[in-house]
C-alpha cells in the first residue's frame, strides 16, 4: 500500500506542478482566454492563487522523499489539493468552459485517497 501511495503522490505532483505552470504562467489557448473574460477581473488574481496553491500542494506530496522531517505535509497537501479540485469544478462551471469535471473528479478522488492513506492507512 505504501508503494501505491508513493506512485500516486508522484503522479499527482507531476500533474499539479504542470497545472501551476499552465494556469499561472501560460497564456493559454483561445478557449482559456474566453473563459477568463467570462469570469471577469477576478480571473487573473484567482489564476495566480491557483497556480501557487497547486505548486505548493504538488511539492508537498514528494517533499518527504527528500527530507523526512516534512512527512507531516503529505496528508495536508493531499487534502488541500482535493479541496482545490472541488473548487475547480465550480470555477469550470462558472466560466462555462468545455466541462473538465471528469478530470477534476478523478484528481479529487486520487488526492482524497492519498490524504486518507497517509493519515490512516500508511502514515509516514
N, C-alpha and C positions, 0 to 999 in steps of 0.2 A: 504494500500500500504506500509505503514511503517513496518508493521509486516512481510509482504512478503520480503521486503528488508533485514530485520534483519535475517530472516531464510536463505536467500541466502548468506548473509555475513557469517553466521556461517558455512554453508556447504563449502563455498569457503575457509574459514580459515582452517578448518579441512583438506581439500584436499591439499591445498598448503603447510601447515606445514608438512604433510606426504610426499609430494614431496621433500621438503627441506631435510628431513632425508634420503629418498631413493636415491636421486641424490647426496647429499653431503657426507653422512656418510656410506651409504650401499655399499657393494662391488658389489652387483647386481648379476644377473644370467649370464650365458654364452652368451646369446644374447646381453646383455648390454655391456659386455666386448668386444665382437666383434665390436659393434658399436663404442666404444671408440677407438679401434685400427684403424678403418676406418677414424675417424676424426683426428687422429694424436696427436702430442704433445699438441695442444691447448685444448684437451678434458678435462684434469683434472682441469686446472685453470677455464675453462668455466663451468664445473660442480660445482665447488666451488662457483663461482659467481652466478650461477642459484640457488643454494641452499640458499645462503644468501639473494638474492632478493626475492625468493618465501617465505622464512620465514618471512622477514620483511613485505612483502606485505600482507601475511596472517594475521599477528598480527595486522597490521594497520586496518584491517576490523572490528575487535572486540574490539580494544582499547577504543573506546568511551563508551562501556558498563561499563568500569572500571573508566575512567576519562573523563568527559565531555569536558575538555579543548582540548582534542586531536580529537575532532569530525571532524575537517577540514581534517584529514588524510584519511578518508574513501574514498572520491571520487578520490583522488590522488592515493591511494593504489590500488583501483579497476582498474583505468585506466592503471596504471603501470602493473598490472597483465594481463590485456587484451593485452597490447603490448608484454609482455613476451610470451603469448600464440601464437601470430603471429610469433615471433622469433622461438618458439619451433617447429612450423610446418616446417620452413626452416631447422632447425637442424635435425629433424627426417628424412626429405627427404635426406639431405646430408649424414647422417650416414647409409642410406638405411636399416633402421630398418623395422620391420613389421609396416606398417603405423599406427601411433597413431593420425592421423589427425582428425578423427571424434571426439575423446575425446577432443583434443585441441580446435576444433571448438566450442564444447559445453561449455567448460570452458571459451573460449573467449567471447561467447555470454552472458553468465551469468555475467562475470566480466564487460563487456561493459554496460549491463543493470543496474548493481549496480552503476557503475560510473555515468551513466546518471540519474538514480533515485535519487542518493544522491546530484547531482549538481542541477537538475531541478525539479524533482517531489516532493520529500520529503527531503529537506536538514535537516541536524542535527543541 
